[in-house]
Amino acid sequence: MTEFDRFYYLGTLYLLNYPAMNTCLKTVCLAMVLMLFGPGMSGQNQIPFNGPWEDEKFFNAGYTLGFNVMTFDIDPSEHFTLTDSVYPARGSFSPGLNIHLSLNFRLNQFFDIRLLPGISFGQRNVKYSSDRVHDTLFTPQKVESSFIEVPLQLKYGWRMQNVKPYVVGGINYRYDFYAQKKYRLERPVYLRLNKPDLYYEAGAGVSFYLSEIRFALELKMSNGIADILAHDPHPDYPEYCNTIEKLKSRIWVLSLHFE
């Protein structure tokens, strides 16, 4: 039995007998341990080591499919909310879609540079409320976005047999080509967004090595840096824009990478 095996068995026994954990939490933790460290048990001599050459290549290409949830971080305008008592707030979430190329450049055994040019589609919602006596019915704002984006990430991972957990961090330039230069009279949308934005990103995932393909499951958070609200109020409904001081974007993405 190797040192890794002894560590694995002792850790599992400790987890199963840890008194502070309830049964449900123990089950979840044990499942995660088995998924991540199970391939490194003493049976590893019988497990095929799939695709060792993939990690030795300087360049790998593939594609990425993902699902996103877009929302806003809203800073209300203190002056406007004090005088008019109108309050903006994040609304319900709507799922979106991501499609990317995956270009991976190997630096060494642990580090990679990854470029993921692609497109994404989604929607963000803003609801308004008021405590005025003669309240006006405010139309929830459904702001749609279609991005061209170029994420650039540094990836750190450590391979254990045919499983490789990793973390990523980087920046992402997004250009919203669906953002409107002027208001459309036929649509009840009274907020406009700037087209370009820069995001910082962080996430984690797990790569799985099969005989013919490598795929990864990844969760990533992407936070916009700039105020993307075009401070140009609608001529008939200025309160929708004026009640917001700053509007920043936040996006969560669950991705499947295939190489």
FENFEN-V198253 format. One record per backbone hydrogen bond with DSSP energy under -0.5 kcal/mol. NH is the residue of the N-H (numbers start at 1). CO is the residue of the C=O. Records with the same first field share a line. If there is no record, write none. Layout:
NH=CO ; CO
This chain:
6=2
7=3
8=4
9=5
10=6
11=7
12=8
13=9
14=10
15=11
16=12
17=13
18=15
21=18
26=22
27=23
28=24
29=25
30=26
31=27
32=28
33=29
34=30
35=31
36=32
37=33
38=33 ; 34
40=37
41=38
44=41
45=42
46=43
47=43 ; 44
48=46
50=48
52=49
54=51
55=51 ; 52
56=53
57=53 ; 54
60=104
62=102
63=258
64=100
65=256
66=98
67=254
68=96
69=252
70=94
71=250
73=248
74=72
75=246
76=74
77=243
78=76
81=77
82=78
83=79
84=80
85=81
87=129
89=127
91=125
94=123
96=68
97=121
98=66
99=119
100=64
101=117
102=62
103=101 ; 115
104=60 ; 102
105=113
106=58 ; 104
107=111
108=111
112=155
113=105
114=153
115=103
116=151
118=149
119=99
120=147
121=97
122=145
124=143
126=141
127=89
129=87
131=85
135=133
138=136
141=126
142=140
143=124 ; 141
144=142
145=122
147=120
148=175
149=118 ; 147
150=173
151=116
152=171
153=114
154=169
155=112 ; 153
156=167
157=110
158=165
160=163
163=160
164=207
165=158
166=205
167=156
168=203
169=154
170=201
171=152
172=199
173=150
174=172 ; 197
175=148
176=195
177=146 ; 175
178=146
179=176
185=183
187=184
189=187
190=188
194=228
197=174
199=172
200=223
201=170
202=221
203=168
204=219
205=166
206=217
207=164
208=215
209=162
210=208 ; 213
215=208
216=257
217=206
218=255
219=204
220=253
221=202
222=251
223=200
224=249
225=198
228=226 ; 247
230=192
231=229
232=230
234=237
240=237
241=238
242=238
243=239
244=241
245=75
246=75
248=73
250=71
251=222
252=69
253=220
254=67
255=218 ; 253
256=65
257=216
258=63
259=214
